[in-house]
Amino acid sequence: MQQSDFYFTNSAAEQIKIKWLSGDADTAVTGTLSVTMDNGNNWQVIAPAVPLVSKYFDWIVPDTNTFLQFRMNVNNTAFFSPQILLGPLTRIHVDYLCTDSFRLSWNQQQLAQSYQLSVLRDSAFMIPFLQTNDTFIVLQRNTYPENIFAVQPLLGNTTKSARSFAVDITNQGVGCMYSSFYGIPVGDMVELTLELSFPQGMDSIVIEKINANSIFEKGVTSIFPSASSFSYTVYDKSPTEGANNYRAKIWFGGHFIYTETVTIIYVGKQWLFLYPNPLIAGQSIFYSVKESTDELLFRIYSVQGKMLSQYFINSSGSFSMNHFSPGIYFYSLLNNKNEQLQQGKLLLY
């Protein structure tokens, strides 16, 4: 029996093959297969009469974290496997990735005395560079500009634990303390959601409304984050018709971190909002409409009242205006009963 560590990949019961070498072709020759989880003090019989010619046995592994050793007893002679490690695979995570620093963490291996970090530099191989007793580390970008890292538990005996999969910290979908900021119109309000990647150590969060030039207009709400909460949803109860721009401002480590700006189109009391209007001839015009079960009909007319184009629209989207010359146009929005819901003017320049 040869050494091969086993790591759980999910929470369901998992099976391994215990293999051995045997030169005996007699199917009647059997052995007793046992396992110890306490360095040989106690042995548990797995199978009392295994045909040696089969050369393997399928075993459902227990959900535990320990060292195993197998023993095969054949005709009063015992054959032992090396010790193997049974437990969860160590997985490295990127908690946050800022311009000046980043934080890595990993699940605890109960049998580990410390952890070895490795990095991929100008080489085909991972290079060990640091040991720590913790299950996390904060590294400075000016000292560690590399992107690919891995971690390996260092155990208290001669059995080596497997290294984690190497991860590229730049493609884990993690930003500087947050992973995403987004919003949607909901009735007469705008719903805004901030998803954090690492909530610990934050002092405060402010959701702000800003104008098109990123100048502060108003604070939507203030949040005092909990170290265990990764998601916050708030509402702007008084959005303006048209484009509403929002960002989150996070106070962490003595400085502010700003999310990207999200723009939410609020139709308001209208059925339809068009933007930009006026627009440059040849550009696409965007639209947002109220929620409706009907498919709506959008028509464009010349100043003489001649219909030039029509589009079936719903929700939000855009259409090209590259076949329109600069000038003034009129539009109307109709429902599926041909009833006019809204009309207005378009200006191309």
N, C-alpha and C positions, 0 to 999 in steps of 0.2 A: 504494500500500500504506500502510495507516494503522497507528498504534501501538496495541498491545494486549499488555500483559504476560501471561505464561503461568506458572502455578504448578502444580506437581505436586500431585495429590490422593491418590495412592497409589503403591505401588512398581511397579505394572505399566506396560508401555509405553503411552504416551498419544499421542493424535493431535490436531493442530490444523489449522484451515483457514487457509491463507495466501490472502488475498483482495486483489484489485486492481480498479481501474476501467479499462474499455476501451470506446472508442466504435467499435471495428472489429468488424463483423459477419461478416467473412470467416473461415470456419472454417479456411482454409488458413494464416492468419497465426499464427505461433508465436513463442514467446520462450524464452530459456534462463533458468531460475530457479536462483539460487545463494544461498548463505548464508555469512556470515563470523562467526567467534567470536573474532577477535583484532583488532577495530577495522579491518578491511579489509586487513590484511597478507596474508591468504590467503583465497581464496574456494573453496568446495566446491559443485560442480554438484549440485543436487537433482533437477532434471528438465531434459533437454536440449531438448525440443520440446513446450512446453505451449501448447495452443490458447488464444489470448487471449480468445476469446469465452466460454470456460468461466468466467472471472472468479474461479476459486479452485483451490487444489490442496491435497489432504490430505497431511500430512507427519507421520511418526512422529518425535517430538522425542527428542533424545539425553538420557540421564540425566546431566545436568551442571548446574552453577551458573555462568552466564555471561551476558554481553550478546550478543544476536544482532542482525544486520542482514541484510535480504534485498535481492537485486538481480535485476531482470528486464532482460535484454539483448534488444532488438528492433531488427533492422536496424542493428546497430552503434551503437545508442543505449542507454545504461544508465539505468534508473529505480531509485531507492533508497527503501527504507522507512526510517522512523526506527528508532533502536535500541530493542530491547525487552529486558526482563529475563526470563531463564529460570531457574527454581529453585523450591525448596519454599516454600510459603506460610508466613509467620510466624504461629505459633499461640501464644497466651498461655495460661499455666497458673497455677492457684492452688495453691501448694505447701502452705501452711497458712493458717488463718484463726483467729486468737485474738482475745480481747476487746480486747487492747491493740495488736496489730500483725498484719500479714499479709505474705506473701511471694509475689511474682509472678515467673515466669520464662518464657522463650520460647526457641525453637530459634534457633541462630545462623544469620544470613545472611552467607555468606562475603564478600560484596562490601560489607557495611555498615561504615561508619566509626563510627557511633553509632546510638542508638535513641531515638525520640521517644515518650514516654508521653502518653496522652490520657485524659480522664475526662469522664463525663457528669454535669453539675451541673444547675442550674436553667435548662436550655436544651434546644433540640431537637437540638443539635449537640455532637459531642465536642470538648473544649477541650484543646489541648496544654498540659502543665504542667511537664514535666521531661525532660531529656535525660541519657542515661548511656551509657558505653562498655561496660558489662557486659551479660550476658544474664539478669540477675535484679535484683530490688530489694526491699528490706524497707521498708514504709511503716507509719507510726504511725496508729492509728485516730482519735486525737484531732485529727490534722492532716488526715487524709483519711477522713472518715466516709462518703464516697460508695461505691457498690457496683459501678458499671459502668466498666470500664477496657479500653483497647486499646493496642497498641504498633505502631510503624512504623519499619522500618529506614531510616536516612539514609545514602545512598550517596555515593560519592566522585566523582560527576559530576552532570550536570543531569537525568538520568533519575530519575524518582521511583518509589520502590517502594510497593507497595500496603500499606495498613494492615491489621493483623490483624482478624479478627472481634472485636467487642466482647463481653466476657463479664461476667456478673453474678457476682461472687465469692461471693455467698451461696447460689447454687443449683448449685454444682459438686460437691456431695457430699463436701466437704473440711471437716474439723474442725480443731481445734488440734493439729496434729502427727499425728493419726491419722484414718482414714476409717471404720473399723468395729472393733467388738469383739464377739465372739459365741462361743457354745459349744454343744456337744451331748454327751449321754451316750454313751459308747462302752464297752460291756461293763461292767466294774467300775470304770471311770474316767470323768472328765469331760474332754473335749477342749476347749481354749480357744484361740482364734485372734485375734491382734491384727494388723490391717492398718494400716500407717503411710502417711501421705500425704507425709511429708518426713522421712527417717531421719537426715539430716545434723545434727550438732551435739548429739545426745542423749548424755547421760552414762550413764544407766541406766534400766531398766524393771523394775518389780516387779509381778507378778500377785498380787493379794491376795484373800483370802476375808474377807467382812464379814458381819455379821448384818443383821437386818431394819432396824435403826436406823443402819446405815452405820458401825458400830463395828468396828474391825479384829479379826479372829479369828486369822488365820495368814497367812504368806506362802507362796504356792504355789511360786513360783520367782522367781529374779532373772535378768535378761537384760542382757548388755552388747552393745548394738546395733552392727551394722556399718553404715557409711555407704552401703552398696550393697544392703542387705536391707530389703525393704518388708513382709515378712510373717513372723510368728513363731507357731508352734503349740506349746503346752505341755500338760501333763496334771496334773490333780489325781487322785492315785492313791488317795486315801482320802476320797471324798465321803461325806456323811452322807445317810441316807434322808430324802427330802423335798426342801425347797427349799434350794439352795446358791446364795449370792450372791457374785459376783466383780466386780472392777474392776481396771483396769491403772493404775499410777501411774508417770508419765513425768517424769524429772528433766531439765529443759531450761532453759537461760538463767537458772540460779540459782533456779528455783522449780519446784514440782510441778504437773503437769497430770494431772487425773483423767479417765478415760473414764466413760461412763455405766455403771451397774450392770446386769449381766445375771444373770438368775435361771434356773438349770438344775434341773429336777426329776429327782432320782435315785431310782428305784424301789427299788433295793437288792435284798434277797432276796425282796421281795414281788412279786406279779404286778401289783398296782395301787396307785397312790397317789392319794388324793383331797385336794383343798385348795380353799378353807379348810374345816376340819372341827374344831370347830363352825363354822357359818355362820349369817348372818342370814336368816330366812325371806324368800323372795321373790328372793334373789340366785341367781346361777348358780354351780354347783360345777364345778371344773376337775378333770381327771384325766390321769394319765400311766400307761401300761402298758408292760410289757416287749415287746420286738420279738417278733412272732408272725406266722406265715403264716395263722393262723386268725382269723376274725372272732369276737370274744368277746361274750358276752351279760352285761349288767349289769342286775340286778334289785333293786328297792327293795320292802321289806316293812314292814307296820305291826308294832307290838309284839305283835299278836294272830296274826301270821304270814300275813296276807293280802297277796298280791302287788299292789302299787299301780302300778308302772311298770316298763318294761323298755326297754333301749337296746342296740343293736348298736354296739360301739366297737372301735377299734384305734388304736394309736399314742398320740395325745394329743388333747384337745379339751375341750369343756364341754357341759353341758346345763342347762336352766333348772329351778329349783326353786320357781317362783312359784306353783304350784298346791298346794304343801305348807304346812300350818300348822306353827307351832312345836311341837316335840316330839321324841321319840326314834324313830328308824327303823333298820332293819337292811338290809344289802345282801349280795348274793352275786355272785360272778363265775364264769361257766361257760364252758367251751370248746364247740366245735361237736359234741362227743360227749355234751354235757350233764353233763360232769364238773365238780364244783365245784373251782375253783382258789383262791378266797379268799372270806372272809366278814368282816363287820365291822359297825360301828355308825356312824350319822349322827346328829348333834345339831343341830337347828334352834332358834333362839331369837329 
